[in-house]
Amino acid sequence: MATYTADQLYGNGVQGENITTSLTFTFSNPSGSSYFTIETVQDATGSFVGKQATTSGTWVPSSATMGPIQSLYFASVVVPPGASSVVLTPATTITGTNYRMKGTGAFSVVTS
């Protein structure tokens, strides 16, 4: 279990964690709606060619109003005010160095 702050998630974000079976991201948002994204690390040209599909599998938010978006290389949700969560269950094991977690707003996230 790890905790990530809004400052860590802002901008280029923070390196991910290894995910073997599933990982729950639990958000605590004291402000207005924000956004959380998991994104595959791109190569020097901005391409995903040859990169691990870090968000293949299921991406299930605690509420449909979180508007989940998912492709093979990124997944995003709206983080509403208060508490919410999303569970990523990968199709295959994901190495943390292959993706970054990013966010906008003042929320923190705890992984478990």
N, C-alpha and C positions, 0 to 999 in steps of 0.2 A: 504494500500500500504506500502510495506517495501522494503528496499534496503539491499542487502547482498554483502559483499566484497569478493575478492578472498581469503583473509586470513581466513574469516569465513567459506568458503566452503571447504577449504583444509583439508585433513586428515579425521577426523571423521565427518566433516561437521557441519551443524547447524540444529536444530529442525525445522520441518515444520510448516505450518500454517493450520488452519482448512479450509477445502474446501467444500462448500456446493453445488454450481452449477458449477463453473469453476474457474480456476486461470490461468492467463497469466504470464509467466516468460519472461521478456524482457531483453536480454543480450546486454552488451556493452563490446566488446572485442578489446583492443588496440594492441593485440599481435597475434601470430599465432593460428592455430586451437587448441581448448581446448575441454574439455568434461564436461557435466553436467549430474548428475544422481540424481534421487529420489529413495530412497531405504527404504523398510519397516524395522523397527527396529526388529532385530532378538532376539530370546531368548538366554539364557546363553550358549546353546550348538550350536548356529549358525543356528538354525532351524526357519522356517517360520510357522511351524505347529501351528494352532490355532491363528495366527496373522491376522489382517485385511489386505485384499488385497488392498493396498493403491494405486495401479496404474491400477486397473480394470476400464474400461471406455475408453475414447479416449485420445490420446497423439498426437497432431497435430503440427508439426513444421512449421515455415514460409517458409521453403525451403526443398524440397526432398533431397537436398545434405547434409542435417544435419543428414542423416542416422539414423532415429529413431529406437530404439530398445525398446520393451515393453514386460513385462510379468505381472503376477498378483502382483508381489512383488517389481519390480523395473522397471524404465524407464530411458533411456539415449538418449542424442543427442550430436552430434558434434557441438561445438559453433565456427562458423567461425569468422574470423576477421571482425570487424565492428558491425553493429546492426543486431539482429535477435531475434526471439521469438519462444515460444512453448506454446500451450494451453493444460492444463489437465482438462478434464471434467470427473469427477468420476462417476462410476455407482451408488455409494451411497456416502453419506457424509463421508469425511475423517477427522479424528481427527489429528491435527498437531503433537501430541506426538507419533503417530504411525509411523512416517517416518522422515528421515533426508535428507537434500539436500547437495550434495557434488559436488565438482568441481576441475578440474585441470586447470592450466593456470592463466592468469592475468585478467580475466573478472569479471565484477560485474553483478548482476541480480536484477531487480526491479520486484516485484510482484504486480499485480492489478487484 
